[in-house]
Amino acid sequence: MEFVRLLLVFLHLLGMGVLVGTFLVQLKSAEVSKGWLHGAGLQLVTGLALMSLAPLTDAEYNHVKLGIKLMVLVVIGGLAVGFTAKRTNPKWLTPTLGGLVVLNVGLAVFWT
């Protein structure tokens, strides 16, 4: 069971890496990259899997923190879905998505 948990944590961190990498790529692109959707989806699936495994691994999670992180992730996904089909995006979109990713990482690290 520990291997499964560690694999999910690895994939969850990989999803965060995809979001950060997509932000860096997005700085030079006019179109919204689908990497936002892939990274957010990977984070969502692995985060929910980690939460559902909590009773089996005797892990305790702060549900308020995870709820706020989920809301931030839904906003990232919603903005990405909303602007993916458009050829150009507003100037505020890329810094906003990047800021939301940084906020989510900050919540994960500093809120214990």
DOGUKE-337568 format. One record per residue: residue number from 1; residue in one letter; x, y, z of N, C-alpha, C in turn. Coordinates in steps of 0.02 Angstrom, whole numbers, padded with zeros to 5 digits. Layout:
BEGIN
roba resi NUM; resn a; nX X; nY Y; nZ Z; caX X; caY Y; caZ Z; cX X; cY Y; cZ Z .
...
// end
This chain:
BEGIN
roba resi 1; resn m; nX 00041; nY -00060; nZ 00000; caX 00000; caY 00000; caZ 00000; cX 00043; cY 00063; cZ 00000 .
roba resi 2; resn e; nX 00100; nY 00058; nZ 00033; caX 00145; caY 00116; caZ 00036; cX 00171; cY 00134; cZ -00033 .
roba resi 3; resn f; nX 00185; nY 00083; nZ -00074; caX 00209; caY 00097; caZ -00142; cX 00156; cY 00134; cZ -00182 .
roba resi 4; resn v; nX 00093; nY 00115; nZ -00174; caX 00038; caY 00148; caZ -00211; cX 00033; cY 00221; cZ -00189 .
roba resi 5; resn r; nX 00037; nY 00232; nZ -00123; caX 00034; caY 00301; caZ -00098; cX 00092; cY 00343; cZ -00125 .
roba resi 6; resn l; nX 00152; nY 00315; nZ -00124; caX 00210; caY 00352; caZ -00150; cX 00204; cY 00364; cZ -00225 .
roba resi 7; resn l; nX 00177; nY 00316; nZ -00261; caX 00167; caY 00325; caZ -00333; cX 00117; cY 00381; cZ -00346 .
roba resi 8; resn l; nX 00064; nY 00384; nZ -00306; caX 00015; caY 00438; caZ -00314; cX 00045; cY 00506; cZ -00296 .
roba resi 9; resn v; nX 00085; nY 00508; nZ -00244; caX 00119; caY 00571; caZ -00226; cX 00165; cY 00592; cZ -00282 .
roba resi 10; resn f; nX 00202; nY 00544; nZ -00311; caX 00247; caY 00559; caZ -00367; cX 00208; cY 00588; cZ -00426 .
roba resi 11; resn l; nX 00152; nY 00556; nZ -00444; caX 00112; caY 00580; caZ -00500; cX 00080; cY 00648; cZ -00484 .
roba resi 12; resn h; nX 00062; nY 00659; nZ -00421; caX 00033; caY 00722; caZ -00401; cX 00084; cY 00778; cZ -00409 .
roba resi 13; resn l; nX 00146; nY 00765; nZ -00388; caX 00199; caY 00815; caZ -00396; cX 00216; cY 00825; cZ -00470 .
roba resi 14; resn l; nX 00211; nY 00772; nZ -00509; caX 00222; caY 00778; caZ -00581; cX 00169; cY 00823; cZ -00612 .
roba resi 15; resn g; nX 00107; nY 00818; nZ -00589; caX 00054; caY 00862; caZ -00613; cX 00069; cY 00935; cZ -00596 .
roba resi 16; resn m; nX 00097; nY 00947; nZ -00537; caX 00116; caY 01015; caZ -00519; cX 00172; cY 01039; cZ -00565 .
roba resi 17; resn g; nX 00219; nY 00995; nZ -00581; caX 00272; caY 01013; caZ -00627; cX 00246; cY 01030; cZ -00696 .
roba resi 18; resn v; nX 00195; nY 00993; nZ -00718; caX 00164; caY 01008; caZ -00783; cX 00132; cY 01077; cZ -00782 .
roba resi 19; resn l; nX 00100; nY 01095; nZ -00727; caX 00068; caY 01161; caZ -00722; cX 00121; cY 01216; cZ -00722 .
roba resi 20; resn v; nX 00175; nY 01207; nZ -00686; caX 00228; caY 01258; caZ -00685; cX 00261; cY 01263; cZ -00753 .
roba resi 21; resn g; nX 00275; nY 01206; nZ -00785; caX 00304; caY 01206; caZ -00851; cX 00259; cY 01238; cZ -00903 .
roba resi 22; resn t; nX 00194; nY 01225; nZ -00898; caX 00146; caY 01255; caZ -00943; cX 00144; cY 01331; cZ -00934 .
roba resi 23; resn f; nX 00150; nY 01354; nZ -00872; caX 00153; caY 01425; caZ -00860; cX 00212; cY 01456; cZ -00895 .
roba resi 24; resn l; nX 00270; nY 01424; nZ -00890; caX 00330; caY 01451; caZ -00922; cX 00324; cY 01451; cZ -00998 .
roba resi 25; resn v; nX 00293; nY 01400; nZ -01026; caX 00281; caY 01397; caZ -01099; cX 00230; cY 01450; cZ -01119 .
roba resi 26; resn q; nX 00180; nY 01459; nZ -01077; caX 00126; caY 01506; caZ -01092; cX 00149; cY 01578; cZ -01095 .
roba resi 27; resn l; nX 00204; nY 01593; nZ -01063; caX 00230; caY 01662; caZ -01064; cX 00246; cY 01686; cZ -01134 .
roba resi 28; resn k; nX 00262; nY 01640; nZ -01179; caX 00281; caY 01658; caZ -01248; cX 00228; cY 01641; cZ -01300 .
roba resi 29; resn s; nX 00172; nY 01614; nZ -01279; caX 00121; caY 01592; caZ -01327; cX 00058; cY 01635; cZ -01321 .
roba resi 30; resn a; nX 00024; nY 01643; nZ -01378; caX -00038; caY 01682; caZ -01378; cX -00097; cY 01638; cZ -01362 .
roba resi 31; resn e; nX -00092; nY 01573; nZ -01375; caX -00148; caY 01527; caZ -01363; cX -00139; cY 01492; cZ -01296 .
roba resi 32; resn v; nX -00195; nY 01474; nZ -01265; caX -00192; caY 01439; caZ -01202; cX -00174; cY 01366; cZ -01216 .
roba resi 33; resn s; nX -00123; nY 01342; nZ -01183; caX -00099; caY 01273; caZ -01193; cX -00145; cY 01223; cZ -01158 .
roba resi 34; resn k; nX -00152; nY 01165; nZ -01188; caX -00191; caY 01112; caZ -01157; cX -00155; cY 01081; cZ -01098 .
roba resi 35; resn g; nX -00092; nY 01099; nZ -01089; caX -00054; caY 01076; caZ -01031; cX -00087; cY 01095; cZ -00965 .
roba resi 36; resn w; nX -00123; nY 01152; nZ -00965; caX -00159; caY 01171; caZ -00904; cX -00210; cY 01118; cZ -00886 .
roba resi 37; resn l; nX -00245; nY 01093; nZ -00937; caX -00297; caY 01042; caZ -00924; cX -00265; cY 00976; cZ -00903 .
roba resi 38; resn h; nX -00210; nY 00957; nZ -00935; caX -00178; caY 00894; caZ -00918; cX -00149; cY 00895; cZ -00847 .
roba resi 39; resn g; nX -00115; nY 00950; nZ -00830; caX -00086; caY 00956; caZ -00764; cX -00139; cY 00959; cZ -00709 .
roba resi 40; resn a; nX -00192; nY 00999; nZ -00722; caX -00246; caY 01004; caZ -00672; cX -00283; cY 00938; cZ -00665 .
roba resi 41; resn g; nX -00293; nY 00904; nZ -00721; caX -00327; caY 00839; caZ -00718; cX -00286; cY 00787; cZ -00679 .
roba resi 42; resn l; nX -00221; nY 00786; nZ -00692; caX -00178; caY 00739; caZ -00656; cX -00177; cY 00755; cZ -00581 .
roba resi 43; resn q; nX -00174; nY 00818; nZ -00564; caX -00175; caY 00837; caZ -00494; cX -00242; cY 00818; cZ -00461 .
roba resi 44; resn l; nX -00297; nY 00829; nZ -00497; caX -00363; caY 00813; caZ -00471; cX -00370; cY 00739; cZ -00458 .
roba resi 45; resn v; nX -00353; nY 00698; nZ -00507; caX -00362; caY 00626; caZ -00500; cX -00317; cY 00597; cZ -00445 .
roba resi 46; resn t; nX -00254; nY 00617; nZ -00445; caX -00209; caY 00590; caZ -00394; cX -00225; cY 00617; cZ -00324 .
roba resi 47; resn g; nX -00246; nY 00679; nZ -00320; caX -00266; caY 00707; caZ -00255; cX -00326; cY 00671; cZ -00226 .
roba resi 48; resn l; nX -00376; nY 00658; nZ -00268; caX -00435; caY 00621; caZ -00244; cX -00417; cY 00549; cZ -00226 .
roba resi 49; resn a; nX -00372; nY 00519; nZ -00265; caX -00351; caY 00451; caZ -00249; cX -00313; cY 00448; cZ -00182 .
roba resi 50; resn l; nX -00271; nY 00498; nZ -00170; caX -00235; caY 00501; caZ -00107; cX -00283; cY 00509; cZ -00048 .
roba resi 51; resn m; nX -00334; nY 00551; nZ -00058; caX -00383; caY 00560; caZ -00004; cX -00423; cY 00497; cZ 00009 .
roba resi 52; resn s; nX -00440; nY 00461; nZ -00044; caX -00481; caY 00400; caZ -00035; cX -00439; cY 00343; cZ -00005 .
roba resi 53; resn l; nX -00373; nY 00346; nZ -00012; caX -00331; caY 00295; caZ 00019; cX -00314; cY 00312; cZ 00091 .
roba resi 54; resn a; nX -00332; nY 00370; nZ 00115; caX -00313; caY 00391; caZ 00183; cX -00334; cY 00341; cZ 00237 .
roba resi 55; resn p; nX -00394; nY 00315; nZ 00235; caX -00412; caY 00267; caZ 00289; cX -00369; cY 00203; cZ 00287 .
roba resi 56; resn l; nX -00346; nY 00184; nZ 00229; caX -00305; caY 00123; caZ 00224; cX -00233; cY 00134; cZ 00245 .
roba resi 57; resn t; nX -00210; nY 00196; nZ 00241; caX -00141; caY 00211; caZ 00258; cX -00134; cY 00247; cZ 00325 .
roba resi 58; resn d; nX -00188; nY 00254; nZ 00361; caX -00189; caY 00289; caZ 00425; cX -00165; cY 00360; cZ 00420 .
roba resi 59; resn a; nX -00175; nY 00391; nZ 00362; caX -00156; caY 00461; caZ 00353; cX -00214; cY 00506; cZ 00372 .
roba resi 60; resn e; nX -00198; nY 00563; nZ 00400; caX -00250; caY 00612; caZ 00417; cX -00237; cY 00675; cZ 00375 .
roba resi 61; resn y; nX -00290; nY 00700; nZ 00344; caX -00284; caY 00759; caZ 00302; cX -00330; cY 00814; cZ 00329 .
roba resi 62; resn n; nX -00308; nY 00875; nZ 00319; caX -00348; caY 00933; caZ 00337; cX -00398; cY 00945; cZ 00280 .
roba resi 63; resn h; nX -00461; nY 00929; nZ 00293; caX -00511; caY 00932; caZ 00240; cX -00527; cY 01003; cZ 00217 .
roba resi 64; resn v; nX -00520; nY 01051; nZ 00261; caX -00530; caY 01121; caZ 00241; cX -00476; cY 01142; cZ 00191 .
roba resi 65; resn k; nX -00414; nY 01126; nZ 00208; caX -00358; caY 01141; caZ 00163; cX -00368; cY 01108; cZ 00095 .
roba resi 66; resn l; nX -00387; nY 01045; nZ 00095; caX -00396; caY 01009; caZ 00032; cX -00455; cY 01036; cZ -00007 .
roba resi 67; resn g; nX -00507; nY 01059; nZ 00028; caX -00564; caY 01090; caZ -00007; cX -00544; cY 01155; cZ -00041 .
roba resi 68; resn i; nX -00503; nY 01195; nZ -00007; caX -00480; caY 01258; caZ -00037; cX -00434; cY 01244; cZ -00096 .
roba resi 69; resn k; nX -00389; nY 01195; nZ -00089; caX -00346; caY 01176; caZ -00144; cX -00387; cY 01151; cZ -00204 .
roba resi 70; resn l; nX -00439; nY 01114; nZ -00190; caX -00483; caY 01089; caZ -00243; cX -00517; cY 01147; cZ -00279 .
roba resi 71; resn m; nX -00540; nY 01197; nZ -00241; caX -00572; caY 01255; caZ -00272; cX -00524; cY 01292; cZ -00317 .
roba resi 72; resn v; nX -00462; nY 01301; nZ -00294; caX -00411; caY 01335; caZ -00335; cX -00399; cY 01295; cZ -00399 .
roba resi 73; resn l; nX -00395; nY 01230; nZ -00393; caX -00384; caY 01187; caZ -00451; cX -00443; cY 01190; cZ -00500 .
roba resi 74; resn v; nX -00503; nY 01194; nZ -00474; caX -00562; caY 01200; caZ -00517; cX -00561; cY 01267; cZ -00554 .
roba resi 75; resn v; nX -00539; nY 01320; nZ -00521; caX -00534; caY 01385; caZ -00554; cX -00482; cY 01382; cZ -00610 .
roba resi 76; resn i; nX -00425; nY 01350; nZ -00597; caX -00373; caY 01342; caZ -00648; cX -00402; cY 01304; cZ -00708 .
roba resi 77; resn g; nX -00435; nY 01248; nZ -00695; caX -00466; caY 01209; caZ -00748; cX -00520; cY 01247; cZ -00785 .
roba resi 78; resn g; nX -00561; nY 01283; nZ -00748; caX -00614; caY 01322; caZ -00779; cX -00588; cY 01377; cZ -00825 .
roba resi 79; resn l; nX -00537; nY 01413; nZ -00802; caX -00507; caY 01464; caZ -00844; cX -00475; cY 01433; cZ -00906 .
roba resi 80; resn a; nX -00442; nY 01376; nZ -00896; caX -00409; caY 01343; caZ -00953; cX -00461; cY 01319; cZ -01004 .
roba resi 81; resn v; nX -00515; nY 01289; nZ -00981; caX -00568; caY 01267; caZ -01026; cX -00600; cY 01326; cZ -01061 .
roba resi 82; resn g; nX -00612; nY 01379; nZ -01024; caX -00645; caY 01437; caZ -01052; cX -00606; cY 01472; cZ -01106 .
roba resi 83; resn f; nX -00540; nY 01469; nZ -01102; caX -00499; caY 01506; caZ -01150; cX -00460; cY 01462; cZ -01198 .
roba resi 84; resn t; nX -00466; nY 01396; nZ -01192; caX -00429; caY 01351; caZ -01237; cX -00452; cY 01357; cZ -01309 .
roba resi 85; resn a; nX -00516; nY 01365; nZ -01319; caX -00543; caY 01367; caZ -01387; cX -00528; cY 01433; cZ -01423 .
roba resi 86; resn k; nX -00509; nY 01484; nZ -01386; caX -00497; caY 01550; caZ -01416; cX -00426; cY 01555; cZ -01443 .
roba resi 87; resn r; nX -00417; nY 01593; nZ -01496; caX -00351; caY 01601; caZ -01526; cX -00304; cY 01645; cZ -01485 .
roba resi 88; resn t; nX -00331; nY 01695; nZ -01453; caX -00290; caY 01739; caZ -01410; cX -00322; cY 01741; cZ -01341 .
roba resi 89; resn n; nX -00281; nY 01757; nZ -01293; caX -00307; caY 01761; caZ -01225; cX -00293; cY 01831; cZ -01197 .
roba resi 90; resn p; nX -00332; nY 01851; nZ -01146; caX -00319; caY 01916; caZ -01115; cX -00251; cY 01916; cZ -01079 .
roba resi 91; resn k; nX -00223; nY 01975; nZ -01072; caX -00156; caY 01981; caZ -01041; cX -00155; cY 01959; cZ -00969 .
roba resi 92; resn w; nX -00212; nY 01962; nZ -00935; caX -00214; caY 01944; caZ -00865; cX -00216; cY 01868; cZ -00854 .
roba resi 93; resn l; nX -00231; nY 01829; nZ -00906; caX -00243; caY 01758; caZ -00897; cX -00180; cY 01720; cZ -00875 .
roba resi 94; resn t; nX -00125; nY 01729; nZ -00909; caX -00065; caY 01691; caZ -00893; cX -00039; cY 01706; cZ -00823 .
roba resi 95; resn p; nX -00033; nY 01770; nZ -00803; caX -00011; caY 01783; caZ -00734; cX -00061; cY 01757; cZ -00682 .
roba resi 96; resn t; nX -00125; nY 01758; nZ -00698; caX -00175; caY 01734; caZ -00651; cX -00168; cY 01659; cZ -00642 .
roba resi 97; resn l; nX -00162; nY 01622; nZ -00697; caX -00153; caY 01549; caZ -00692; cX -00089; cY 01532; cZ -00655 .
roba resi 98; resn g; nX -00035; nY 01567; nZ -00670; caX 00028; caY 01556; caZ -00635; cX 00023; cY 01571; cZ -00561 .
roba resi 99; resn g; nX -00012; nY 01626; nZ -00544; caX -00022; caY 01643; caZ -00474; cX -00063; cY 01591; cZ -00437 .
roba resi 100; resn l; nX -00113; nY 01564; nZ -00471; caX -00155; caY 01512; caZ -00440; cX -00115; cY 01449; cZ -00427 .
roba resi 101; resn v; nX -00070; nY 01432; nZ -00473; caX -00027; caY 01373; caZ -00463; cX 00019; cY 01385; cZ -00403 .
roba resi 102; resn v; nX 00048; nY 01444; nZ -00399; caX 00092; caY 01460; caZ -00343; cX 00052; cY 01460; cZ -00277 .
roba resi 103; resn l; nX -00009; nY 01486; nZ -00279; caX -00052; caY 01484; caZ -00220; cX -00064; cY 01413; cZ -00197 .
roba resi 104; resn n; nX -00079; nY 01369; nZ -00244; caX -00093; caY 01299; caZ -00226; cX -00031; cY 01265; cZ -00197 .
roba resi 105; resn v; nX 00026; nY 01278; nZ -00226; caX 00088; caY 01249; caZ -00199; cX 00102; cY 01277; cZ -00129 .
roba resi 106; resn g; nX 00091; nY 01342; nZ -00121; caX 00101; caY 01373; caZ -00055; cX 00054; cY 01344; cZ -00003 .
roba resi 107; resn l; nX -00008; nY 01333; nZ -00022; caX -00055; caY 01302; caZ 00025; cX -00032; cY 01232; cZ 00045 .
roba resi 108; resn a; nX -00008; nY 01195; nZ -00004; caX 00014; caY 01126; caZ 00009; cX 00074; cY 01125; cZ 00057 .
roba resi 109; resn v; nX 00120; nY 01172; nZ 00047; caX 00182; caY 01171; caZ 00085; cX 00174; cY 01202; cZ 00155 .
roba resi 110; resn f; nX 00143; nY 01261; nZ 00157; caX 00145; caY 01300; caZ 00219; cX 00085; cY 01290; cZ 00266 .
roba resi 111; resn w; nX 00029; nY 01264; nZ 00240; caX -00029; caY 01252; caZ 00283; cX -00026; cY 01181; cZ 00309 .
roba resi 112; resn t; nX -00010; nY 01173; nZ 00372; caX -00002; caY 01106; caZ 00400; cX -00062; cY 01085; cZ 00439 .
// end
